[in-house]
Amino acid sequence: MPHSTPPAEHAPAPAPVRILADSDCELGEGARWVDGRLVFTDILAGRLLEITGQAPGHIRNLAALNVPLGAVAPVHGVPGSWIAAAGTGIALLDAEGHLAWLAHPEDRTRVPTRMNDGACDPLGRFWATSMPYDNAVRAGSLYRIDTDGSVHRILHGMTVVNGPAFTDDGSILYVADSAAGIIYRCPLDADGTPTDQQVFTRLANGSPDGMTVDTQGHLWVAVWGAGQVHRYHPSGALLAALDLPTPQPTSVCLHPTAGRLMITTARYGLVGHGHGPAGAVLAAEVDATAPAARPYIPSPRPFGPPERRPWPPSTE
């Protein structure tokens, strides 16, 4: 059950939504603010993209992979490099677009699956989600990639797993099962293990997709199918809903200082006209900010035997 309703808060008037960058993304996702620009993916095309310049901005390819690319986080101390939820596993991606695989945990699933979303917690660990291609029930998982490069399955039994998002102190994880319309709130212990998996909220319309937590502790959620972004109080109460001009928002990112909400969208599965700027990146001015994308912080000691060490990455 969601937590008790908080005292009433003032909900700001809906902000006008504009196109930040026109895009042909089939399935834009993983919006993150990194080094002064918005970085995101086009999952099924395996593209890592950035927006440069002022709105309407220009989209530039950073990398193109031969596997789906769900989400990335920057690697601390290695400029231009990323940890990525890609294909059926977790890889390190260098500035030249070369992959060094840490693990392929989704190779062992009962149905074909792929990695889907991911983000780092404040301690520098990368968390990544997976989903089945055919929406097979309970075939999705959540993984934690520790700073030593080890990969651990933390939650399973969900279907289309999205998020993850963290409070500023890293004590609370939010993760969504989009297929079930549920967002979970998971307290974490010091080792990054959930001590509980509570239903934070159930959506009556649409599916929760990408999420982020602002500096006030509010959760912002892209709602696929409903054409909205929701803002929730930490109690689970819905504070505001922002209507969008296209039905399939996929992820949200808040600028660290400018009070700007940025939203990726998808044209996947849409037929005909009347879907607005599907596939574009949208923006709206809001009364919220959030930290820039937290980096993955590799352990100073090498992890694994020489052939398994991620830096410098071996090419594949």
VENZI-V925658 format. One line per field, one symbol per residue. phi: phi as a letter, one per 40 degrees, with the letter a starting at -180 (. if undefined). A space follows every 10 residues. Layout:
phi->???
This chain:
phi->.cccccddbc cccdccbbcc acabdcacag cacbfgacba bbdccgbbbb bbgccccbcb ccabbcbdbc abbcccgbdg babbcafbab bbbcccgcbb ccabcccbcc bcbacbaaac cccgccbbbb accbgdcgbc abbbbcccgc bbcbbagcbc cbhcabcdcg cbbbabbccc gbbbbbcbcc cgbccabccc abccbgbcbc aabcccgccb bcbcgbgabb bbcdchccca bbcbcacbcb ababccbcgb cbbcbbbdgc bgbgbgccgc bbaacbcaba ccdcccbccc ccbgcdcbcc bcccca
